[in-house]
Amino acid sequence: MNKVVLLAENTSLLIASCILILFTHLLNILKLDITTAGIIIGILTNILFLTYSVILFLVYNIEKKDLNVDKDNLKNLKLMMIAYFFLQFI
């Protein structure tokens, strides 16, 4: 894998960790019940997956202009982004 793709993946994982830590602290401060907490974490997870797929899609489009990127990987990435987009509404 390319260094830019690895950077995008590591950045999205770091953002996910920060969101979970922040959520845990907010859960303790606001004294939310577990159902409300589950709904909030579900929404945040869907937003994170969509953001992650968009970041990777943009990175591959930038690389496609500069370097030779495998067409199958780009096609799979586009399908994954579309799937994540529709999964967040389920």
N, CA, C and O of each residue as an XYZ file, in Angstrom:
360
protein
N       0.832     -1.184      0.000
C       0.000      0.000      0.000
C       0.876      1.246      0.000
O       2.034      1.239      0.416
N       0.274      2.285     -0.475
C       0.991      3.539     -0.550
C       0.982      4.233      0.806
O       0.103      3.986      1.632
N       1.963      5.100      1.029
C       2.063      5.803      2.310
C       0.876      6.724      2.555
O       0.455      6.897      3.699
N       0.331      7.317      1.495
C      -0.803      8.233      1.660
C      -2.042      7.476      2.129
O      -2.792      7.969      2.972
N      -2.257      6.267      1.577
C      -3.406      5.453      1.979
C      -3.255      5.021      3.429
O      -4.222      5.052      4.190
N      -2.058      4.620      3.813
C      -1.828      4.235      5.204
C      -2.033      5.423      6.146
O      -2.549      5.259      7.251
N      -1.632      6.608      5.709
C      -1.849      7.804      6.519
C      -3.339      8.085      6.691
O      -3.788      8.446      7.780
N      -4.099      7.919      5.618
C      -5.548      8.137      5.708
C      -6.195      7.118      6.641
O      -7.073      7.466      7.432
N      -5.764      5.859      6.551
C      -6.330      4.833      7.428
C      -5.984      5.112      8.884
O      -6.850      5.018      9.754
N      -4.732      5.455      9.158
C      -4.329      5.725     10.537
C      -5.021      6.961     11.087
O      -5.370      7.005     12.267
N      -5.223      7.963     10.244
C      -5.916      9.170     10.689
C      -7.364      8.858     11.053
O      -7.869      9.336     12.069
N      -8.029      8.058     10.224
C      -9.425      7.737     10.528
C      -9.531      6.879     11.786
O     -10.488      7.028     12.546
N      -8.575      5.990     12.022
C      -8.593      5.205     13.251
C      -8.337      6.082     14.473
O      -8.918      5.859     15.535
N      -7.471      7.073     14.320
C      -7.220      8.005     15.421
C      -8.463      8.822     15.736
O      -8.791      9.052     16.900
N      -9.157      9.260     14.679
C     -10.401     10.014     14.886
C     -11.447      9.136     15.580
O     -12.165      9.601     16.465
N     -11.528      7.864     15.172
C     -12.479      6.942     15.804
C     -12.172      6.768     17.284
O     -13.083      6.767     18.112
N     -10.908      6.621     17.619
C     -10.527      6.474     19.027
C     -10.886      7.718     19.827
O     -11.379      7.618     20.950
N     -10.640      8.884     19.253
C     -10.974     10.130     19.948
C     -12.476     10.258     20.157
O     -12.922     10.708     21.213
N     -13.261      9.860     19.149
C     -14.720      9.934     19.284
C     -15.196      9.003     20.390
O     -16.054      9.382     21.188
N     -14.654      7.792     20.450
C     -15.075      6.856     21.492
C     -14.683      7.330     22.889
O     -15.454      7.175     23.836
N     -13.499      7.902     23.021
C     -13.072      8.426     24.325
C     -13.947      9.598     24.735
O     -14.387      9.684     25.881
N     -14.199     10.508     23.789
C     -15.062     11.648     24.077
C     -16.470     11.194     24.431
O     -17.091     11.739     25.344
N     -16.971     10.206     23.715
C     -18.305      9.679     23.987
C     -18.386      9.076     25.386
O     -19.377      9.275     26.089
N     -17.374      8.355     25.787
C     -17.361      7.751     27.121
C     -17.396      8.821     28.205
O     -18.113      8.688     29.196
N     -16.619      9.881     28.011
C     -16.632     10.963     28.994
C     -17.974     11.684     29.024
O     -18.478     12.025     30.094
N     -18.552     11.915     27.846
C     -19.862     12.568     27.812
C     -20.939     11.695     28.441
O     -21.858     12.197     29.087
N     -20.818     10.384     28.248
C     -21.783      9.461     28.843
C     -21.739      9.545     30.366
O     -22.779      9.517     31.024
N     -20.546      9.648     30.917
C     -20.410      9.762     32.373
C     -20.888     11.123     32.880
O     -21.505     11.215     33.941
N     -20.600     12.178     32.116
C     -20.982     13.521     32.561
C     -22.494     13.731     32.450
O     -23.117     14.263     33.369
N     -23.090     13.308     31.316
C     -24.514     13.568     31.090
C     -25.430     12.529     31.722
O     -26.645     12.721     31.758
N     -24.871     11.443     32.217
C     -25.648     10.371     32.860
C     -26.737      9.826     31.934
O     -27.896      9.702     32.332
N     -26.354      9.505     30.699
C     -27.302      8.959     29.725
C     -27.535      7.476     29.992
O     -26.664      6.787     30.523
N     -28.726      6.991     29.615
C     -28.973      5.566     29.736
C     -28.328      4.846     28.544
O     -27.874      5.483     27.594
N     -28.296      3.533     28.611
C     -27.552      2.752     27.631
C     -28.217      2.773     26.247
O     -27.525      2.663     25.235
N     -29.540      2.911     26.189
C     -30.230      2.954     24.894
C     -29.882      4.229     24.134
O     -29.570      4.186     22.944
N     -29.936      5.341     24.816
C     -29.565      6.614     24.190
C     -28.099      6.595     23.789
O     -27.726      7.092     22.727
N     -27.278      6.019     24.648
C     -25.855      5.924     24.332
C     -25.627      5.062     23.091
O     -24.787      5.391     22.253
N     -26.360      3.975     22.971
C     -26.232      3.104     21.801
C     -26.646      3.788     20.513
O     -26.016      3.605     19.471
N     -27.711      4.580     20.588
C     -28.160      5.317     19.404
C     -27.111      6.341     18.989
O     -26.798      6.474     17.806
N     -26.574      7.054     19.957
C     -25.564      8.073     19.646
C     -24.311      7.433     19.061
O     -23.770      7.934     18.075
N     -23.841      6.337     19.650
C     -22.620      5.693     19.142
C     -22.872      5.074     17.771
O     -21.954      5.018     16.953
N     -24.091      4.607     17.498
C     -24.413      4.088     16.171
C     -24.355      5.159     15.111
O     -23.825      4.935     14.023
N     -24.897      6.325     15.420
C     -24.853      7.439     14.473
C     -23.410      7.879     14.240
O     -23.012      8.118     13.099
N     -22.633      7.987     15.301
C     -21.225      8.384     15.149
C     -20.431      7.356     14.345
O     -19.559      7.726     13.560
N     -20.726      6.075     14.535
C     -20.025      5.035     13.789
C     -20.357      5.108     12.305
O     -19.470      4.962     11.464
N     -21.619      5.331     11.980
C     -21.995      5.462     10.572
C     -21.332      6.668      9.924
O     -20.869      6.588      8.786
N     -21.285      7.765     10.631
C     -20.622      8.954     10.097
C     -19.136      8.685      9.909
O     -18.544      9.126      8.923
N     -18.532      7.968     10.843
C     -17.106      7.658     10.734
C     -16.818      6.773      9.526
O     -15.868      7.033      8.787
N     -17.626      5.729      9.314
C     -17.397      4.854      8.165
C     -17.583      5.593      6.853
O     -16.831      5.372      5.903
N     -18.569      6.462      6.791
C     -18.778      7.240      5.573
C     -17.603      8.182      5.333
O     -17.131      8.319      4.205
N     -17.134      8.830      6.396
C     -15.985      9.724      6.267
C     -14.743      8.957      5.843
O     -13.972      9.426      5.006
N     -14.549      7.773      6.422
C     -13.399      6.942      6.075
C     -13.426      6.547      4.607
O     -12.396      6.599      3.934
N     -14.584      6.155      4.104
C     -14.651      5.749      2.707
C     -14.462      6.940      1.769
O     -13.863      6.798      0.702
N     -14.966      8.107      2.157
C     -14.769      9.298      1.331
C     -13.298      9.696      1.314
O     -12.771     10.071      0.267
N     -12.628      9.617      2.469
C     -11.195      9.940      2.522
C     -10.410      9.017      1.600
O      -9.574      9.478      0.823
N     -10.675      7.724      1.682
C      -9.946      6.795      0.819
C     -10.266      7.025     -0.647
O      -9.379      6.935     -1.495
N     -11.526      7.324     -0.957
C     -11.914      7.591     -2.333
C     -11.170      8.811     -2.881
O     -10.672      8.787     -4.007
N     -11.097      9.870     -2.085
C     -10.398     11.073     -2.524
C      -8.897     10.819     -2.674
O      -8.267     11.320     -3.605
N      -8.326     10.033     -1.745
C      -6.903      9.725     -1.835
C      -6.613      8.941     -3.106
O      -5.637      9.229     -3.799
N      -7.445      7.956     -3.421
C      -7.224      7.180     -4.640
C      -7.427      8.028     -5.889
O      -6.731      7.826     -6.884
N      -8.366      8.972     -5.858
C      -8.539      9.840     -7.024
C      -7.342     10.756     -7.214
O      -6.939     11.022     -8.346
N      -6.765     11.244     -6.111
C      -5.565     12.074     -6.214
C      -4.402     11.251     -6.765
O      -3.647     11.719     -7.618
N      -4.265     10.013     -6.266
C      -3.174      9.175     -6.726
C      -3.369      8.732     -8.167
O      -2.397      8.516     -8.891
N      -4.612      8.599     -8.582
C      -4.883      8.154     -9.942
C      -4.325      9.152    -10.956
O      -3.903      8.768    -12.047
N      -4.325     10.416    -10.595
C      -3.792     11.427    -11.495
C      -2.271     11.374    -11.566
O      -1.684     11.653    -12.611
N      -1.634     11.015    -10.452
C      -0.173     11.040    -10.397
C       0.462      9.688    -10.723
O       1.457      9.623    -11.444
N      -0.112      8.620    -10.195
C       0.491      7.300    -10.312
C      -0.472      6.335    -10.981
O      -1.649      6.648    -11.161
N       0.016      5.187    -11.341
C      -0.842      4.139    -11.882
C      -1.466      3.369    -10.720
O      -0.771      2.691     -9.963
N      -2.780      3.485    -10.594
C      -3.519      2.785     -9.546
C      -4.301      1.665    -10.204
O      -4.863      1.833    -11.287
N      -4.331      0.525     -9.540
C      -5.046     -0.621    -10.072
C      -6.527     -0.270    -10.227
O      -7.160      0.186     -9.275
N      -7.072     -0.479    -11.407
C      -8.465     -0.122    -11.694
C      -9.441     -0.937    -10.848
O     -10.489     -0.428    -10.450
N      -9.100     -2.215    -10.566
C      -9.990     -3.047     -9.748
C     -10.093     -2.514     -8.326
O     -11.175     -2.507     -7.740
N      -8.970     -2.066     -7.770
C      -9.003     -1.518     -6.414
C      -9.838     -0.251     -6.350
O     -10.578     -0.036     -5.390
N      -9.720      0.589     -7.374
C     -10.503      1.818     -7.402
C     -11.991      1.505     -7.540
O     -12.828      2.152     -6.911
N     -12.318      0.509     -8.368
C     -13.722      0.118     -8.540
C     -14.283     -0.454     -7.239
O     -15.406     -0.131     -6.852
N     -13.507     -1.298     -6.566
C     -13.940     -1.858     -5.289
C     -14.125     -0.772     -4.235
O     -15.046     -0.835     -3.420
N     -13.246      0.221     -4.258
C     -13.346      1.310     -3.301
C     -14.605      2.138     -3.540
O     -15.264      2.554     -2.587
N     -14.943      2.376     -4.803
C     -16.177      3.108     -5.110
C     -17.396      2.316     -4.658
O     -18.338      2.890     -4.111
N     -17.390      1.007     -4.880
C     -18.515      0.174     -4.438
C     -18.636      0.169     -2.919
O     -19.741      0.190     -2.376
N     -17.483      0.139     -2.233
C     -17.489      0.146     -0.776
C     -18.061      1.466     -0.259
O     -18.819      1.475      0.711
N     -17.703      2.578     -0.900
C     -18.217      3.869     -0.476
C     -19.730      3.943     -0.663
O     -20.440      4.455      0.203
N     -20.223      3.434     -1.790
C     -21.661      3.424     -2.042
C     -22.371      2.528     -1.028
O     -23.442      2.879     -0.532
N     -21.777      1.372     -0.718
C     -22.380      0.455      0.255
C     -22.450      1.095      1.640
O     -23.471      0.980      2.316
N     -21.382      1.770      2.074
C     -21.404      2.443      3.371
C     -22.451      3.542      3.400
O     -23.113      3.750      4.417
N     -22.602      4.249      2.280
C     -23.591      5.317      2.227
C     -24.994      4.769      2.433
O     -25.782      5.350      3.180
N     -25.320      3.640      1.772
C     -26.659      3.076      1.920
C     -26.840      2.340      3.245
O     -27.954      2.277      3.763
N     -25.770      1.785      3.797
C     -25.878      1.084      5.078
C     -26.194      2.030      6.226
O     -26.783      1.613      7.224
N     -25.816      3.277      6.104
C     -26.095      4.172      7.222
C     -27.575      4.497      7.341
O     -28.007      4.990      8.382
N     -28.364      4.233      6.302
C     -29.800      4.487      6.383
C     -30.582      3.264      6.850
O     -31.788      3.359      7.075
N     -29.926      2.131      6.999
C     -30.615      0.906      7.428
C     -30.695      0.866      8.943
O     -31.238     -0.084      9.508
